[in-house]
Amino acid sequence: MEKTKQIAKLAKRQGLLRPRDLDAIRIPRQYLRLACEQGLIERTGRGLYRVPGAMMTEHQSMAEVCKKVPRSVICLLSALRFHDLTTQNPTEVWIAIGERAHVPRIENVAVRTSRFSGAALTAGVETHNVGGVGIKVFGIAKTIADCFKYRHKIGLDVAIEALRDCLRHRKASSDDIVRYARVCRVERIISPYLEALL
């Protein structure tokens, strides 16, 4: 009984719990089933648990994906949505993964992956707390640059709308956008749009 209560406390503190999280507190994984049967935690998807009745956030699906794929970074349309820079409401969670990373399969959340490499995967990453889960999201300026890099995938109109909103609401400076455009190798593509909007 004591072990299942410890599991519930850990789930409450972390927001979402994976079986491997029990290793840190030295509780065998079979106690997850007992904690579920006692109603102390509930299964939200394969390998994910939370406290019943936990507050669901707008970005809960992002938190679930980041918990299952900890090396991923929220990108493109999902990052735009996270930063309130689009009217789009993606039905999938867009994540960036490394070139050789395994493409994740998550049963209860639709995921769209894009492969990033080198500085494009590591530059401009921010960590935010969503329902007790630390999620990695590309910052605003990096997300704008990524949208221009992947304009054929998400649409040039979406990239331009995001750039316009970013500059209008002063969410990132043009210098930051140019810096990340260099990282993404889209400086020549984004420059005419920046000049027109400044």
C-alpha positions in Angstrom: 0.0 0.0 0.0 2.8 2.4 0.9 4.5 1.8 -2.5 1.3 2.6 -4.5 1.0 5.9 -2.5 4.6 6.7 -3.4 3.7 6.1 -7.1 0.7 8.4 -6.8 2.8 11.2 -5.2 5.4 10.8 -8.0 2.7 11.0 -10.7 1.2 14.1 -9.1 4.6 15.8 -8.9 5.7 14.9 -12.5 2.3 15.3 -14.2 2.8 12.2 -16.3 4.6 9.1 -15.2 6.4 6.4 -17.2 7.2 2.9 -15.8 11.0 3.7 -16.0 10.4 6.7 -13.6 9.9 4.1 -10.8 13.5 3.0 -11.1 14.6 6.3 -9.4 12.5 5.5 -6.3 13.3 1.8 -6.4 9.8 0.5 -6.8 9.1 -2.5 -9.0 7.0 -1.7 -12.1 4.3 -4.2 -11.2 3.1 -1.8 -8.5 1.8 0.4 -11.4 -1.0 -2.1 -12.0 -1.9 -2.1 -8.2 -1.9 1.7 -8.1 -4.3 1.7 -11.1 -6.6 -0.9 -9.5 -6.7 1.1 -6.3 -7.7 4.2 -8.3 -4.6 6.2 -7.3 -3.4 6.6 -10.9 -4.9 6.0 -14.3 -3.4 4.9 -17.6 -3.6 7.7 -20.3 -1.8 5.7 -23.0 0.7 2.9 -23.5 3.3 3.5 -20.9 1.9 6.8 -19.5 0.1 7.3 -16.2 -1.3 10.3 -14.3 -3.3 11.1 -11.2 -7.1 10.7 -11.9 -8.8 14.0 -12.4 -5.6 15.8 -13.1 -6.1 19.1 -14.8 -5.9 18.8 -18.6 -4.1 21.6 -20.3 -4.5 22.9 -23.8 -1.0 21.5 -24.5 -1.5 18.1 -22.8 -0.9 16.1 -26.0 2.5 17.9 -26.4 3.4 16.9 -22.8 2.4 13.3 -23.5 4.6 13.2 -26.6 7.6 14.8 -24.9 7.3 12.4 -22.0 7.3 9.4 -24.4 10.0 10.9 -26.7 12.2 12.9 -24.4 14.8 13.8 -27.0 12.2 15.4 -29.3 11.5 19.1 -29.7 8.1 20.6 -30.4 8.4 22.3 -33.8 6.6 24.0 -36.8 2.8 24.2 -36.5 2.7 22.9 -32.9 5.4 25.4 -31.8 3.5 28.2 -33.6 0.4 27.1 -31.7 2.3 26.9 -28.4 3.5 30.5 -28.9 0.1 31.8 -30.1 1.4 32.7 -33.5 -1.1 31.0 -35.7 -4.8 30.6 -36.3 -4.0 27.0 -37.3 -5.0 24.3 -34.9 -3.0 21.3 -35.8 -4.5 17.9 -35.2 -1.1 16.3 -34.9 1.8 17.1 -32.6 4.8 18.2 -34.7 8.1 17.2 -33.3 11.7 17.4 -34.5 13.9 14.4 -34.1 17.5 13.7 -35.0 18.5 12.2 -38.4 19.0 8.7 -37.1 16.4 8.7 -34.3 13.7 6.1 -34.2 10.3 7.4 -35.5 8.0 7.1 -32.4 4.6 5.5 -32.5 2.2 6.8 -29.8 -1.2 5.2 -29.7 -3.4 8.0 -28.4 -1.8 11.1 -30.0 -1.2 11.8 -33.7 2.4 12.7 -34.2 4.1 14.3 -37.2 7.9 14.0 -37.3 10.5 16.1 -39.1 14.2 15.3 -39.1 16.6 18.0 -38.0 20.3 17.8 -37.8 23.2 19.6 -36.0 22.5 23.1 -34.9 19.1 23.1 -36.5 18.1 20.5 -33.8 19.8 22.1 -30.8 19.6 25.9 -31.4 16.8 27.9 -30.0 15.4 25.2 -27.7 13.4 26.3 -24.7 12.0 24.2 -21.9 8.5 25.0 -20.6 6.4 23.3 -17.8 3.1 21.9 -19.1 1.1 20.2 -16.4 4.2 19.3 -14.4 6.0 17.9 -17.5 9.1 19.7 -18.9 8.6 20.0 -22.7 11.2 21.2 -25.2 9.9 23.7 -27.7 11.8 25.8 -30.3 11.7 29.5 -29.4 9.7 32.0 -31.4 12.5 33.2 -33.7 13.8 29.7 -34.4 10.2 28.5 -35.1 9.8 31.3 -37.7 13.0 30.3 -39.4 12.0 26.6 -39.4 8.6 27.5 -41.0 10.4 29.1 -43.9 12.8 26.1 -44.2 9.8 23.7 -44.2 7.5 26.1 -46.2 6.7 23.3 -48.7 5.5 21.1 -45.9 3.4 23.7 -43.9 2.7 26.3 -46.6 4.4 29.6 -47.3 1.2 31.5 -46.3 1.5 30.0 -42.7 5.2 31.1 -42.5 4.4 34.6 -43.6 1.4 34.9 -41.3 3.6 33.8 -38.4 6.4 36.2 -39.3 3.8 39.1 -39.5 2.3 38.3 -36.2 5.6 37.9 -34.5 6.8 41.3 -35.7 3.5 43.0 -35.0 3.3 41.8 -31.4 7.1 42.1 -30.9 7.5 38.5 -29.8 11.0 38.3 -31.3 13.4 40.8 -32.9 14.3 40.8 -36.6 18.0 40.2 -35.6 17.0 37.0 -33.7 15.0 35.8 -36.7 17.9 36.5 -39.1 20.3 34.7 -36.7 18.2 31.5 -36.7 17.5 31.9 -40.5 21.3 31.5 -40.9 21.3 28.4 -38.7 18.5 27.0 -40.9 20.1 28.3 -44.1 17.1 30.3 -45.2 18.4 33.8 -44.7 18.1 34.7 -48.4 14.5 33.3 -48.5 13.3 35.1 -45.4 15.1 38.5 -45.9 12.7 39.9 -48.6 9.7 39.2 -46.3 11.4 40.7 -43.3 12.2 43.9 -45.3 8.7 44.2 -46.6 7.2 43.9 -43.1 9.6 46.2 -41.2 
